[in-house]
């Protein structure tokens, strides 16, 4: 069936402008939105539709402006930076050969709607490329929406899943909810869920109007008040499908591209990937065959089975499916001769502690890779090599530290292979970590994102080979040829990424050192910690869940009493009504749609004005502890080990800190009774103790080192209470004269300034007025001028270079330093001040972990279990506590040479809370 792709140009131009950073070319011309749209257009052309068009709004008013003079009245004028990109965009669109449609008197939506209906009636499949929710009303047989920025396709089922209504109900749905972007009035306080509920019951807007008197509560009153204007709202949101056009769908074939004009435009706006594509010669179909172990090209067989072909998924190389011994022997010989081995495992799941291996892929030179299936068990699956024999043959190679290995997120594969008695040695590189160290914020660090950014290459996605959602199959059920295409590509792309990223790191010695001396050596340390896991007292957790539930019920009852009636504390809508409509509290923060926000920050902002917001915050905190920890931990105990195994993430936090998930160990509060009780459930086995070693005020010490401030250095060298010393300096007192409130203020200043806290923020934290907070800060900087000078110099350096650095040279890029939005810009400046401290602390504890792990490696009386912020947690045999404590303190204190000593506090107990 022929296809027509209709591109909503206006939608994508705005979407790209707000989604992408404010890029400029060498001439200072803005290019961010242009870059996003051009990439979308190039992706569209790769689909090779028979017909296509780029549809944009024409200048001047439309019939909707005549219907309602306030239509789109709230829209601000187009930003100058965006306006400057419109003409270049249209020039590139034309040069690419897209027909450009701009029809006066109607909107782009109406042109798209008319062409979609015409094409459908002619038996042409229609794909509308847009991010505009209004377009969902066009979806139906042969008409789908695609959002090329999120790579999602929406059909009728997708409309129902997203909006809760059928495509034919979207018009009525939009009339009820209104549209703040276009200033279309709806029913006040009627959100998507309410609109979907009404349409499910009454089917149409007319049905809702006819039954308006049956709808109770304040929302019913709101509905009845606006009944006369709902027909107008419906007319405003209805896309016309009968616009008189001078052209039809079959007249929209792509025109010949003007390559000379494209080359000039791409060069001017510095679109390097687009230029590369322009100069590339496409390969003929079948250029990259899939071969089996005998070397037979199985592409035609593969095509007959309906599977992905290399040219259909842009496979970059020649991949071999290894199912026979001679082919495997040949690969063994290649591995023995290789300077670097890229490897990747395919498994039955993403939990490395529960998954089984299904296959293994290998690459030793770009463009060539193999896949060795070991556990595909679908009906009729071809015979595969014996798993145990293959892994036994590979074991000497993987365990040889002199043979350099390369992975993408190799920690996962290392843990998988450990289940089969293979202890991987010689990990030299990890493409995920190469990207992370080079620029932590430039992109996500998964393979698909890295391939797109650094290779300009679209990888095969897991969903393409295994399906998605409820219909997703295990990789063991994927046919061998498709599995080979997907898995071998992983090893190949990992190797290609290394060749792209490693030279970048080599060019900056400090970054190379962070990568080679910190991140890579940490991989096996974290892998071992994940495999070890931690013991959990399930009975204690179950009791805590019951107690948390009881306390939550008490908070609910107190909240209902304050409100004067029952309401759902978990419903933001009901909470809005209670707080802002009934109690009349002033909303300090708004949602993106202009509604009063009820998120944590918003509730904190009004917590001093009424008791209810604080109760809600307490309730949410308990609910989070219960759902995340007390209810969950017992259920994720691994049946193989009897322990809970978290997953540590090296490439997720821009400052270099390690994060964890399933469970997230970083968010268990230590200052609340409930949080401490959860830590009581982390226990040691009989005859063992839990030992916790925590850096004392490490970020303040790093501030003293980096700033060189004499007063702060003196406070740490004297070894007293630094917050009391700061208070004495700020308030002009002797240390023994400092009151508890003055010490508290000094502590807030010490830590607040590291996070770039403003006088307003300090005032709110201390409960004083802004003038008093400003006075505190002025006194602080007068006493510690080196700190102030360091902060100012750091901000200047960040604006100059676009990044700041840790003590060890890790770069922390701050993309919002040039943001148009003042809040984003100020946030980036605050981050610039804090990032050197937080990033250096992250580097230091990583160095400590590597040193401690090396000392522990030959021992069997202690194991490192957890890393949480500035703390390391161990399981130590009772008779070895003194020896291990001394060794850990020595190595943690020696992880960096600062101008002040690094102090380590150590506690020991039968559980984590006792040890803290």
Secondary structure by P-SEA (a helix, b strand, c coil): cbbbbbbaaaaaaaaaaaaccccccccccccaaaaaaaaaaaaaaaacccbbbbbbbccccccccccccccccccccccaaaaaaaaaaaaaaaaaccbbbbbccccaaaaaaaaaaaaaaacbbbbbbcccccccccccccbbbbcccccccccaaaaaaaccccccaaaaaaaaaccccccccccccccaaaaaaaaaacccaaaaaaaccccccaaaaaaaacccaaaaaaaaaccccccccccccccccccccaaaaaaaaaaaacaaaaaaaaabbbbccccbbbbccccccaaaaaaaacccccccccccbbbbbcccaaaaaaaaaaaaaccbbbbcccccccccccccccbbbbbcccccbbbbbcccccccccccccaaaaaaaaccccccccbbbbbccaaaaaaaaaaaccccccccccaaaaaaaaccccccccaaaaaaaccccccccccccccccccccccccccaaaaaacaaaaaaaaaaaaaacaaaaaacaaaaaaaaaccccaaaaaaaaaabbbbbaaaaaaaaaaaaaaaaaaaaaaaaaaaccccccccaaaaaaacccccccccccccccccccccaaaaaaaccccaaaaaaaaaaaaaaaaacccccccccccccccbbbbbbbcccccccccccccccccccccccaaaaaaaaaccccccbbbbbbbbcaaaaaaaaaaaccaaaaaaaaacccaaaaaaaaaaccccccccaaaaaaaaaaaccccccccaaaaaaaacccaaaaaaaaaaaaaacaaaaaaaaaaaaaaaaccccccccbbbbbbcccccccaaaaaaaaaaaaaaaaaaaaaaaaaaaaaaaaaaaccccccccccccccbbbbbbcccaaaaaaaaaaaaaaacccccbbbbbbbbbcccccccc
